[in-house]
Amino acid sequence: LEDLAAIPAGDVVFAFNRFYLSYPDHPLREAYVVSADAQMIDDFGQEMIERSGGLPLFCRPREALSHLQGRFVALTPGDSPLPVFSTDPTHFVSVGGSSVFVALQMAWYMGLRDIRLYGMDYSFNTVLSDDAGYEGLVAINDGNHFIPNYRGDRPWYPPSWADIATGFLNARIAFELDGGRIVNATRGGRLEIFPRMDVQRLTARRG
């Protein structure tokens, strides 16, 4: 949490899902809160709108968000099952198995080219089970986040590692082809698709 407090105030910060639950523990506030997790939006979308400091960006079909009230942006998910990196989110945004992938496409569209990731452990501990209220297997444990009770003890769908890995690789290529870069400043974790940066450089004041 002390690393979050040290992120320079001038940085454009994207956070994810229920990041607001950590507000009492640090001063960092996001410009945008991103979610492409359909179950998370169904369960907590209205709460995200009401409690997030940043503008919510939800990557779901507009009709699936009709029950939400307040200020948010509906991003149209692409039709392709492949994690295509979209350079024009006004047309579509690819989910790619990860809300982070959605944020990378939005950052690119906004003209941001120096991207630093933090908190990317890139691993999940899951216990799968059947639940009559959900299609397919769901996870029931809730110990994969630095925020306690992040999913409110509700079932959730495990990630698609193939989609996430391919999407991240496509994002790296898109940024580097345009002279940009994405680096991983996470302390530890298993994400090696992006080059590493020491966390002290992430939190250093930049002119």
Secondary structure by P-SEA (a helix, b strand, c coil): cccccccccccccccccccccccccccccccbbbbccaaaaaccaaaaaaccccbbbbccccccccccccbbbbbbbbcccccccccccccbbbccccaaaaaaaaaaaaccccccccccccccbbbbbbbccccccccccccccccccccccbbbbbbcaaaaaaaaaaaaaaaaaaccbbbbcccccccccbbbbbccccccccc
